[in-house]
Amino acid sequence: MSDSPVQQIEVRAVLDYREIGGVGCILSNDVGRWYMIAPGRVTVTRSSQPISISCKKGASASAAEVVQSRLDTSNLVGNLVTTAGLGYLVDRHSGAGYGYPAILTVLMQPSAPPPEAVEASPLATRVF
């Protein structure tokens, strides 16, 4: 069976090709929900289900991504050999045999300005 049912993930946020800080992110899968400030690390519970990442930087930018879990093949061979497949079945059921990438980079999208800000913009005013 796998060493741990939890995994540490590093989350980074990128806006306009630059890493930005102070980004609030919520990560969630079918077994839990975790809040963190990116860039940073968070410990999540492993699952065979995907993990969703939702990030926001005030009113200026946001991101929403889904990352699939992957079978942890480093433990698979050991499980099959030492436990005659029983460890693999337990890990598969508990999600401990799966993992997410160690580093997740979310691509932030700038938020659209409110319509009243666009109308009041000097660019929207005609000059004669």
N, C-alpha and C positions, 0 to 999 in steps of 0.2 A: 504494500500500500504506500501511498505518497507520504512524504515527511510531514506535510502540513496542509490543512484545509484552507489556509489563508495565503495571500500573496501580496507583496508590496509592488505598487505601480507608481512610476514617476509620470506626472502629467505636465505638459508644456503647452502654452497657448501662443499662437502666431497670428499676427495681424499685419497685413501689407508687407509680408516677407521678413518681419522682425518679431522676435520673441517679446511678449509683453508680460508684465507682472500684475499682481493684485486682482487676478481673475477668479471669481467664485465659481466653483464647479460642484456638481452633484453627479456621482457615479451610482448606478443602480443595476442590479440583476435580480433574478428571481428569489434570491436568498437574503438580500439586504440593500441598504442605501447608505452612502457615505458622502460627507461634505468635506471639501478641502479648498485651499487657496493655491492657485497655480502661479508660477511654477512651484512644484512641491511633490511630496510623496504621500501616498495613502495606502493603508492596508485593507484589502478587500477579501471577502470570502469567495473562494473558487467555486465555479459552477460550470456545468456543461452548456448553459445558456449564454447568450451574448450579454455584454455589459453596455449600458447606455451612458453617455457622457453629455451633460448639458452644462454649458458654461456661459457666464455673463460678466461683462465689465461695465458696471453702471448702466447708463443708457446709451453708451457709445458702440458696443459690439456684443455679439452673442454667437454661440455655436451649439450644434446638436449632432452627435455622431453615435454610431453603434459599432461595436467591435466584437467579432465572433470569438468564442473561446476555441482553444486548440487542445487536442489530446497531447499530454505531456509524455512524449515517446521515451524520454530518458528513464522514466520509472516503469514503462510498459513491459519491457523485456524482463526486468527484475521481478515484477509481479507475476508474470506468466511462469517463469522458471521456479521461483521460490514458493509460490502459493498455489501452483497448478491452476492458475486462472482465477482463483477466488478473490485475490487482492484487486485484480482488474475489475471484476464485477462490483466490488464494494466501492472502489474509486469512481467508477462510472456512475453508480447510483448517487453517491454523495457529492460528486463534482470535484473531489480532491485530485482526480487524475487529469484534470483540465487546467489550463492556465491562459492568461491574457499576455499580450506583449509587455515586456518590462517597462518600456517607455511609450507613452501615448502622446502624440502631438495633435492638438485640435486646431483646426483652421477657423479663426474667428471671422465673422462677417460684420462689416460696419452696419450699424442700425440706421434705418432711413430716418431723416429728420421729420418731425411732425409737420403736417400740411400748412399750419399757420406760420411756421418758421420759414418755409419756402416762400410763401406769399409776402412776408415782411422782408425778405432778403433783398439787398440793394441790386442784385443781379436781375431780379424780376421787374425792376422799375425801368421804364423807358426814359431815355434822355434824348432831348431834341436840341 
